[in-house]
């Protein structure tokens, strides 16, 4: 069975709604061959990443950057995982109250250094997530998970 690791920092109701939708998509019954594991960014470890077949990241955009929690996750796992996880499939979502460009740029830079392979376009939402935004979150979770099926 393939393992999808969802690493998230979810400090707000808007991000909680997005995470819930991502989890619903990733856990769709048609994707029964994928085990979905979720870890808060502050407690996810290199061992979690090394055990994963794919990863999905979620963060708020704070002051034009990814959350400190997601940055801490990257700082913790970068060197232990750099060589062993090259080509790891990934996707991510970002929520902001204004712009998300700085956060997406920062994530793209880090995962580029890790050599991970993006399998879904980044999903960015500003303000309260709409039904269409939550549907896109569901789709993101399902897409990344489906890519891990044999």
N, C-alpha and C positions, 0 to 999 in steps of 0.2 A: 504494500500500500504506500502511495506517495504521501508526503507530508508538506502541507502549506503552513508556513509560519506567518502569522499576522502580528506585526510589531506596531504598537500604536501609542500615542499620547492623546488622551481623551478627557480634557479638563472642562468641557462645556457640553450643554445639552445638544447643540448643533452637531458637534463631533460625535456624541453618543449616538445620535440618530444615524449619522453616516456609517459609523462602525457597525451598528445593528444591521443596516442594509447590506453592507459588505459581507458580514457573517451569514446572512440569509442566502446570498448568492453563492458564496463559497461552500455552504452546506446544503445546496440543492440536492434532493434525493437522487437525481440523475448522475451526480458526481460521487457516488458511494465509494469509489476507489481512492478518494483523497481524504486523509485525516487532516482536520483543521485545528491548529493549535494557536492560541492567541496569548500574547505576552505584552504587558505594559513595557514601554520603551526603557523605563528605569530598572526593570528587573530582567529583561532579555539578555542572554549571554552568548558568547561565542559558541558554546556547546549547542545552544538552541539553533543557531544559524547552521552549524556544521551538520546537524541532524535533519535539516530541512531540504526538500527538493525544489522549493520555490518560496518566495517571500513577498508579502504585501505590507507596505508601510503606510501609516496614517499619522498626520501631524497638523497642528494649527500653524498658521503663519504668524509669528510673533515679531513685531517691529521689523518686518521685511525679511525674516529668516525662519528656518525651521525651528521647532521648539528646542529648548535646551535639553529636554529629555531625549529627543531623537538624536541630537548631536552627541549626547553622552553615550547613547547606544552605539553610534558609529565609532566614537573614540574607543570604546571598549572592545569592539569586535574587529576593527579594521585590520590590524596586523595579524592576529591569530587566524583570520579568515581570508586574507587577501589572496593567497595562492590556491587554497583548497576550494574556494567557492567561485572561481572564475566561471563565467557563463551561467551562473545561477539565475533562473528566470525571476523577474520581479515586476511589480506595479506599485503605484502609490496614489494616495489622495491627500489633498491639502485643503483646509478650511481657513478662510480669512474674513476679517470684517472690512478690509480694504483690499490691498493688493496681495497677490500670492507669488508674484514673479521671483522675488528674492529667495523664497523658500524652495520653489521648484528648481531654480538655478543651483542652489546649494546642494540639494539632494542629487541632482544630475551630476554634479562635480564629484561627489563622494562615490556614487555607484559606478561612475566611469573609472575611477581609480581602482575600485574593487573588481572591475571587469564583468559586472553583472549584465544580463541581457534583458532589456525591457520588452515585455510581452503584451503590454496594454498601454495606451496613451495615459499620461498623468491626468487625474481628475481634480479639477480645482473648483471650489464653490466659495462664493462671497456672500456673506449675510445668511439669513435663514434658508436652509436647504428646501427647495421646492420638491414636489412629487417627482418631477423629471430628474432633479439632482439625485434623489434617493433611488430612483430606478437606475440611474447611471452607476451609483455605488453598488447596487445589486449586480449589475452587469460586470463591473470591474471584479468583484469577488468571484463571480461565476467564470469569467474569462481566465483569470489567473489560475484558478483551481482546475478548470477543464484542460488547460495546457499541461497539467501534470499527469493526466490519465495516460495509461500505457497504450 
